[in-house]
Amino acid sequence: MKKMLPWLITILLSITLIVVAIVLLSDKFLGDNSKNQATAAAAKLSANEIVSMSSEITGIKTNLADPYHIASMAFAFQLNDKKAKEEFDKIKEIKIRPIIIKTLADTKPELLNDSKGREQFIAKLQNLINKSLTSGQLIQIDITDILIAEI
């Protein structure tokens, strides 16, 4: 029995560590699942509902982080309700457009060349814009037009 005691302690310790790891990591996996459910709920809206909760900003032209590259872009923004859309429309020229221009000024042109980089850019932009909204939330940003050119 004395020879088995260290083995039993090792097995119990291993099981405990595995359970603790599962509990700590379950929040990460459940958090991603709830985010996917919110995206799925937004996808079930009718076309009229999407239009009533969406706004556009077009004609953004600015230099990127590399001074020899410029970007010309247009965006579509979907908000979570009509009230948030009304607020967004009021501040989009004086608050949202400058946020986009500043974010583009810090962005390297290589980041916008592929879809993964564009998703990172959109996530950063969405986070910054949501901080400036007082009511409602921005749930989706789409790049509707993009041109990256070298000067």
C-alpha positions as CSV (number, residue, x, y, z in Angstrom):
1,M,0.0,0.0,0.0
2,K,2.8,2.4,0.8
3,K,4.3,1.9,-2.7
4,M,0.9,2.8,-4.3
5,L,0.4,6.0,-2.3
6,P,2.6,8.2,-4.5
7,W,0.9,6.8,-7.6
8,L,-2.5,7.6,-6.2
9,I,-1.5,11.1,-5.3
10,T,-0.1,11.7,-8.7
11,I,-3.2,10.4,-10.4
12,L,-5.5,12.5,-8.2
13,L,-3.4,15.6,-8.8
14,S,-3.4,15.0,-12.6
15,I,-7.2,14.7,-12.6
16,T,-7.6,17.9,-10.5
17,L,-5.3,19.8,-12.9
18,I,-7.3,18.6,-15.9
19,V,-10.6,19.7,-14.3
20,V,-9.2,23.1,-13.4
21,A,-7.9,23.6,-17.0
22,I,-11.3,22.6,-18.5
23,V,-13.1,25.1,-16.2
24,L,-10.8,27.9,-17.1
25,L,-10.9,27.3,-20.8
26,S,-14.7,26.7,-21.0
27,D,-15.3,30.5,-20.7
28,K,-13.2,31.1,-23.8
29,F,-15.1,28.5,-25.8
30,L,-18.5,29.6,-24.5
31,G,-17.6,33.3,-25.2
32,D,-16.9,32.5,-28.9
33,N,-20.2,30.5,-29.1
34,S,-22.2,33.4,-27.8
35,K,-20.6,35.8,-30.2
36,N,-21.4,33.4,-33.1
37,Q,-25.1,33.3,-31.9
38,A,-25.3,37.1,-31.9
39,T,-23.9,37.1,-35.5
40,A,-26.4,34.4,-36.5
41,A,-29.3,36.5,-35.0
42,A,-28.2,39.5,-37.0
43,A,-28.1,37.4,-40.1
44,K,-31.8,36.4,-39.7
45,L,-33.1,40.0,-40.2
46,S,-35.1,40.8,-43.3
47,A,-33.7,43.1,-46.0
48,N,-35.9,46.0,-44.9
49,E,-34.7,45.6,-41.3
50,I,-31.1,45.5,-42.3
51,V,-31.5,48.7,-44.4
52,S,-33.3,50.5,-41.5
53,M,-30.4,49.7,-39.2
54,S,-27.5,50.3,-41.6
55,S,-25.5,53.4,-42.6
56,E,-22.8,54.1,-45.1
57,I,-19.7,56.3,-45.2
58,T,-18.2,56.7,-48.6
59,G,-15.3,58.6,-50.2
60,I,-12.7,58.2,-47.5
61,K,-9.3,58.9,-49.1
62,T,-6.1,59.1,-46.9
63,N,-2.5,58.1,-46.6
64,L,-1.7,54.8,-44.9
65,A,1.2,54.2,-42.4
66,D,3.5,53.9,-45.4
67,P,3.7,57.4,-46.8
68,Y,3.9,56.0,-50.4
69,H,0.5,54.3,-50.2
70,I,-3.0,55.8,-50.2
71,A,-6.3,54.2,-49.6
72,S,-9.7,55.0,-51.0
73,M,-12.5,53.2,-49.1
74,A,-16.2,53.0,-48.4
75,F,-17.9,51.3,-45.5
76,A,-21.3,49.9,-44.5
77,F,-22.2,49.8,-40.8
78,Q,-24.9,47.8,-39.3
79,L,-26.2,48.8,-35.8
80,N,-28.2,46.8,-33.4
81,D,-31.4,49.0,-33.5
82,K,-32.9,52.0,-35.3
83,K,-32.2,54.4,-32.4
84,A,-28.5,53.5,-32.6
85,K,-28.6,54.1,-36.3
86,E,-30.1,57.6,-35.9
87,E,-27.3,58.5,-33.4
88,F,-24.7,57.1,-35.7
89,D,-26.0,59.1,-38.6
90,K,-25.8,62.3,-36.5
91,I,-22.1,61.8,-35.5
92,K,-20.8,59.9,-38.5
93,E,-19.2,62.9,-40.2
94,I,-17.8,64.5,-37.1
95,K,-16.7,61.5,-35.0
96,I,-16.8,58.3,-37.0
97,R,-15.0,59.5,-40.2
98,P,-12.0,60.9,-38.1
99,I,-11.8,57.6,-36.3
100,I,-11.6,55.7,-39.6
101,I,-9.0,58.1,-41.0
102,K,-6.8,57.9,-37.8
103,T,-7.0,54.1,-37.9
104,L,-6.1,54.0,-41.6
105,A,-3.1,56.3,-40.9
106,D,-1.8,53.7,-38.5
107,T,-2.4,50.8,-40.8
108,K,0.3,49.3,-43.1
109,P,-0.8,48.6,-46.7
110,E,0.1,45.0,-46.4
111,L,-2.5,44.5,-43.7
112,L,-5.3,45.5,-46.2
113,N,-4.1,43.2,-49.0
114,D,-5.8,40.0,-47.7
115,S,-9.1,39.1,-46.0
116,K,-7.5,38.1,-42.7
117,G,-5.8,41.5,-42.4
118,R,-9.0,43.3,-43.4
119,E,-10.9,41.4,-40.6
120,Q,-8.2,42.6,-38.1
121,F,-8.6,46.1,-39.3
122,I,-12.4,45.9,-39.1
123,A,-12.3,44.4,-35.6
124,K,-10.0,47.3,-34.4
125,L,-12.3,49.9,-36.1
126,Q,-15.5,48.3,-34.6
127,N,-13.9,48.5,-31.1
128,L,-13.0,52.1,-31.5
129,I,-16.3,53.2,-32.9
130,N,-18.3,51.3,-30.3
131,K,-16.5,53.3,-27.6
132,S,-17.7,56.5,-29.2
133,L,-21.4,55.5,-29.3
134,T,-23.5,56.5,-26.4
135,S,-26.5,54.3,-27.2
136,G,-26.7,51.1,-29.1
137,Q,-23.9,49.1,-30.6
138,L,-22.2,48.6,-33.9
139,I,-22.6,44.9,-34.7
140,Q,-21.0,44.7,-38.2
141,I,-18.8,46.6,-40.5
142,D,-18.3,45.8,-44.2
143,I,-15.8,47.3,-46.6
144,T,-17.9,48.1,-49.7
145,D,-15.2,49.6,-51.8
146,I,-11.4,49.6,-51.4
147,L,-8.5,50.8,-53.5
148,I,-4.9,50.7,-52.2
149,A,-2.5,52.6,-54.5
150,E,1.2,53.3,-54.4
151,I,2.1,56.9,-55.1
